[in-house]
Amino acid sequence: MTSSTSVPATAVRVRGLRRVFGARSVLDGLELDLRRGEFLALLGASGSGKTTLLRILGALDGADGGEALVPEARTIVFQEPRLIPSKKVLANVTVGLPRGAATRATGLRALAEVGLERHADAWPATLSGGEAQRVALARALVREPELLLLDEPFAALDALTRLRMQDLVGELRRIHRPAVLLVTHDVDEAVRLADRVAVLRDGRLVTDEPVTVPRPRDPGDPAFVALRRRLLADLGVHAPGEAATSTPGPAPASPEGASA
C-alpha cells in the first residue's frame, strides 16, 4: 500500500515492503525512513530492487505487502529526460500545470535555476544530453516536490557533464530542500552527494549509514576513501587499494526495469 503522510519530520516511511515477480522476492520486508530535506543515495547490483522501490514510492508500481508512506507532492527524474518532442522547452517544463502568465513565470524561473532560461523557446531536439536532463530537473522542481526521486539521472552523460549535473542537483537540493532518493550504480557519486548511503541486497538494506565526509567532498579524503571501500565491499566488489572507484555498470534488464 502507498499513501501520503503528514508527519512533519518524515518524508518517507517504509515498513515491511514486499514486491514479488514470479517466484522471486525483489523486495522482501524492506524498512526505510527518509527525513524531509535529507538526501539518500541507494546502491545495489542490477536486479537488486532499487528501481522497483523508486517506482513504488513514485506510485508507478504497487507493492505486494507492507506499507509505504510518502508525500503527495513527489516527482521523478529518470535516466532519459523523457521530453515531449512536439513541445518547446518551456512547455515541457510546465506540462500538466494550469496555463497562464503565473505558470509561465514559474517555468522561466525554474529554467533560470538550471541555467537554461535562454532556451525556453528551443525544441528538445536541439538540446545536448546535459541540457535535456536539466530541463527534466526544472520540470520536476517546478512542481515544488517534497520528495524528489532520481533514477540514475546522470548515467547517460559524459564524465564532465555528469560532475556538473551532480553539482547542480546538490545546489538545487540546498535551495528547495526536498527529500531526495537517488538510485545509482556509482559509489563515488553516492558519497559525493548524499547525507546517507544505503546498499540494497536480497530485497533488504544491508548498509545504511550517514556520510560524515566534510563538504565539498574530495575523493582523495581518507574518510571518503574508507567509506568507498566499505560500500564496495558491501556490494561484493573487492579491489586492491583504490583501483575500484565505482560499482560495475548496469547489467541486462531485470524484472524491475531497464536499470536496477
Buried (B, 14 or more C-beta within 10 A) or exposed (E): EBEEBEEEEBBBBBEBBBBBBEEEBBBBEBEBBBBBBBBBBBBBBBBBBBBBBBBBBBBBBEBEBBEBBBBEBBBBBBBBBBBEEEBBBBBBBBEEBEEEEEBBEBBBBBBEBBEBBEBBEBBBEEBEBBBBBBBBBBBBBBBEBBBBBBBBBBBBBEEEBBBBBBEBBBEBBEEBEBBBBBBBBBBBBBBBBBBBBBBBBEBBBEBBEEBEBEEEBEEEBEBBBEBBBBBBBBBEBEEEEEEBEBBEEBEEEBBBBBBB
